[in-house]
């Protein structure tokens, strides 16, 4: 599996720094499955790209997630069809064809904002219900 950053992180966008909220991977997977009607595998792959890497080829994603490469490729094709990832041709050292998949930065920012709001709601709910 892969680990998550606990603190907020920054990224350089259009020459200005923007702060992104640290995303809870499990919460993100649930939101993605619900909001976009994704399968478990699609949500896993998309959450990995959002939280860990942002850009990767299917083989590397499959290795990182310890998943079957064909299952990951199928999930990526579906995510591409749904416009949740973009892909660019990627030359392989030994020849052949692959794609480099990437989550658009605007989507990462929106997912980050959404997760931050959800965390606030959960914290407020939890603190309001202590002692009840």
KEDORO-918101 format. One record per residue (C-alpha): residue number from 1; x negated, y negated, z negated; residue in one letter. Coordinates in nm, 3 decimals. Last residue first. Layout:
+-------+---------+---------+---------+--------+
! balum !    east !   north !      up ! gudren !
+-------+---------+---------+---------+--------+
!   NUM !       X !       Y !       Z !      A !
...
+-------+---------+---------+---------+--------+
This chain:
+-------+---------+---------+---------+--------+
! balum !    east !   north !      up ! gudren !
+-------+---------+---------+---------+--------+
!   132 !   2.409 !  -1.245 !  -2.437 !      X !
!   131 !   2.073 !  -1.324 !  -2.600 !      X !
!   130 !   1.901 !  -1.405 !  -2.276 !      X !
!   129 !   2.159 !  -1.464 !  -2.003 !      X !
!   128 !   2.070 !  -1.823 !  -1.918 !      X !
!   127 !   1.697 !  -1.738 !  -1.892 !      X !
!   126 !   1.762 !  -1.451 !  -1.652 !      X !
!   125 !   2.000 !  -1.652 !  -1.433 !      X !
!   124 !   1.756 !  -1.942 !  -1.417 !      X !
!   123 !   1.466 !  -1.710 !  -1.333 !      X !
!   122 !   1.668 !  -1.528 !  -1.064 !      X !
!   121 !   1.780 !  -1.857 !  -0.908 !      X !
!   120 !   1.427 !  -1.997 !  -0.910 !      X !
!   119 !   1.290 !  -1.676 !  -0.755 !      X !
!   118 !   1.554 !  -1.699 !  -0.482 !      X !
!   117 !   1.458 !  -2.058 !  -0.405 !      X !
!   116 !   1.087 !  -1.966 !  -0.379 !      X !
!   115 !   1.173 !  -1.668 !  -0.162 !      X !
!   114 !   1.372 !  -1.891 !   0.076 !      X !
!   113 !   1.093 !  -2.146 !   0.100 !      X !
!   112 !   0.836 !  -1.876 !   0.179 !      X !
!   111 !   1.066 !  -1.715 !   0.435 !      X !
!   110 !   1.115 !  -2.056 !   0.602 !      X !
!   109 !   0.739 !  -2.124 !   0.608 !      X !
!   108 !   0.666 !  -1.780 !   0.750 !      X !
!   107 !   0.935 !  -1.834 !   1.014 !      X !
!   106 !   0.779 !  -2.167 !   1.119 !      X !
!   105 !   0.437 !  -1.999 !   1.142 !      X !
!   104 !   0.564 !  -1.756 !   1.405 !      X !
!   103 !   0.499 !  -1.396 !   1.297 !      X !
!   102 !   0.225 !  -1.240 !   1.509 !      X !
!   101 !   0.178 !  -0.917 !   1.701 !      X !
!   100 !  -0.138 !  -0.846 !   1.902 !      X !
!    99 !  -0.044 !  -0.610 !   2.179 !      X !
!    98 !  -0.227 !  -0.309 !   2.315 !      X !
!    97 !  -0.344 !  -0.184 !   2.650 !      X !
!    96 !  -0.622 !   0.047 !   2.754 !      X !
!    95 !  -0.994 !   0.005 !   2.767 !      X !
!    94 !  -1.243 !   0.136 !   2.513 !      X !
!    93 !  -1.284 !  -0.198 !   2.340 !      X !
!    92 !  -0.911 !  -0.277 !   2.350 !      X !
!    91 !  -0.789 !  -0.601 !   2.504 !      X !
!    90 !  -0.486 !  -0.758 !   2.328 !      X !
!    89 !  -0.186 !  -0.878 !   2.524 !      X !
!    88 !   0.019 !  -1.124 !   2.317 !      X !
!    87 !   0.319 !  -1.055 !   2.098 !      X !
!    86 !   0.568 !  -1.270 !   1.917 !      X !
!    85 !   0.750 !  -1.161 !   1.603 !      X !
!    84 !   1.101 !  -1.225 !   1.468 !      X !
!    83 !   1.240 !  -1.277 !   1.819 !      X !
!    82 !   1.496 !  -0.992 !   1.776 !      X !
!    81 !   1.340 !  -0.808 !   2.072 !      X !
!    80 !   0.998 !  -0.860 !   1.913 !      X !
!    79 !   1.124 !  -0.712 !   1.585 !      X !
!    78 !   1.257 !  -0.411 !   1.778 !      X !
!    77 !   0.929 !  -0.361 !   1.960 !      X !
!    76 !   0.744 !  -0.396 !   1.629 !      X !
!    75 !   0.962 !  -0.132 !   1.461 !      X !
!    74 !   0.901 !   0.111 !   1.749 !      X !
!    73 !   0.527 !   0.044 !   1.735 !      X !
!    72 !   0.530 !   0.107 !   1.357 !      X !
!    71 !   0.713 !   0.439 !   1.399 !      X !
!    70 !   0.466 !   0.534 !   1.674 !      X !
!    69 !   0.171 !   0.453 !   1.447 !      X !
!    68 !   0.300 !   0.682 !   1.166 !      X !
!    67 !   0.277 !   0.492 !   0.838 !      X !
!    66 !   0.002 !   0.444 !   0.578 !      X !
!    65 !   0.096 !   0.077 !   0.551 !      X !
!    64 !  -0.256 !  -0.046 !   0.625 !      X !
!    63 !  -0.318 !   0.227 !   0.885 !      X !
!    62 !   0.012 !   0.160 !   1.063 !      X !
!    61 !  -0.053 !  -0.215 !   1.063 !      X !
!    60 !  -0.400 !  -0.159 !   1.211 !      X !
!    59 !  -0.263 !   0.065 !   1.488 !      X !
!    58 !   0.022 !  -0.175 !   1.567 !      X !
!    57 !  -0.209 !  -0.471 !   1.630 !      X !
!    56 !  -0.229 !  -0.752 !   1.377 !      X !
!    55 !  -0.150 !  -1.117 !   1.310 !      X !
!    54 !   0.033 !  -1.271 !   1.009 !      X !
!    53 !  -0.191 !  -1.078 !   0.771 !      X !
!    52 !  -0.073 !  -1.005 !   0.427 !      X !
!    51 !   0.258 !  -1.157 !   0.329 !      X !
!    50 !   0.430 !  -1.229 !   0.660 !      X !
!    49 !   0.279 !  -0.942 !   0.859 !      X !
!    48 !   0.342 !  -0.693 !   0.579 !      X !
!    47 !   0.698 !  -0.821 !   0.531 !      X !
!    46 !   0.761 !  -0.771 !   0.904 !      X !
!    45 !   0.630 !  -0.414 !   0.896 !      X !
!    44 !   0.825 !  -0.317 !   0.585 !      X !
!    43 !   1.145 !  -0.485 !   0.709 !      X !
!    42 !   1.122 !  -0.301 !   1.042 !      X !
!    41 !   1.058 !   0.030 !   0.862 !      X !
!    40 !   1.353 !  -0.016 !   0.622 !      X !
!    39 !   1.582 !  -0.103 !   0.912 !      X !
!    38 !   1.666 !  -0.463 !   0.980 !      X !
!    37 !   2.011 !  -0.621 !   0.976 !      X !
!    36 !   1.860 !  -0.971 !   0.999 !      X !
!    35 !   1.986 !  -1.125 !   0.675 !      X !
!    34 !   2.023 !  -0.801 !   0.478 !      X !
!    33 !   1.706 !  -0.617 !   0.577 !      X !
!    32 !   1.503 !  -0.938 !   0.568 !      X !
!    31 !   1.634 !  -1.034 !   0.224 !      X !
!    30 !   1.556 !  -0.691 !   0.082 !      X !
!    29 !   1.207 !  -0.688 !   0.235 !      X !
!    28 !   1.140 !  -1.040 !   0.100 !      X !
!    27 !   1.241 !  -0.936 !  -0.251 !      X !
!    26 !   1.002 !  -0.642 !  -0.236 !      X !
!    25 !   0.716 !  -0.853 !  -0.099 !      X !
!    24 !   0.746 !  -1.134 !  -0.356 !      X !
!    23 !   0.616 !  -1.434 !  -0.158 !      X !
!    22 !   0.369 !  -1.682 !  -0.298 !      X !
!    21 !   0.505 !  -2.022 !  -0.201 !      X !
!    20 !   0.342 !  -2.206 !   0.085 !      X !
!    19 !   0.165 !  -2.539 !   0.048 !      X !
!    18 !   0.115 !  -2.741 !   0.361 !      X !
!    17 !  -0.214 !  -2.888 !   0.475 !      X !
!    16 !  -0.211 !  -3.112 !   0.779 !      X !
!    15 !  -0.406 !  -3.056 !   1.101 !      X !
!    14 !  -0.108 !  -2.903 !   1.286 !      X !
!    13 !  -0.075 !  -2.639 !   1.015 !      X !
!    12 !  -0.359 !  -2.551 !   0.778 !      X !
!    11 !  -0.242 !  -2.297 !   0.524 !      X !
!    10 !  -0.211 !  -2.309 !   0.151 !      X !
!     9 !  -0.145 !  -2.048 !  -0.116 !      X !
!     8 !   0.083 !  -2.024 !  -0.417 !      X !
!     7 !  -0.036 !  -1.783 !  -0.688 !      X !
!     6 !   0.034 !  -1.412 !  -0.730 !      X !
!     5 !  -0.108 !  -1.290 !  -0.401 !      X !
!     4 !   0.033 !  -0.956 !  -0.309 !      X !
!     3 !  -0.124 !  -0.614 !  -0.287 !      X !
!     2 !  -0.107 !  -0.360 !  -0.011 !      X !
!     1 !   0.000 !   0.000 !   0.000 !      X !
+-------+---------+---------+---------+--------+
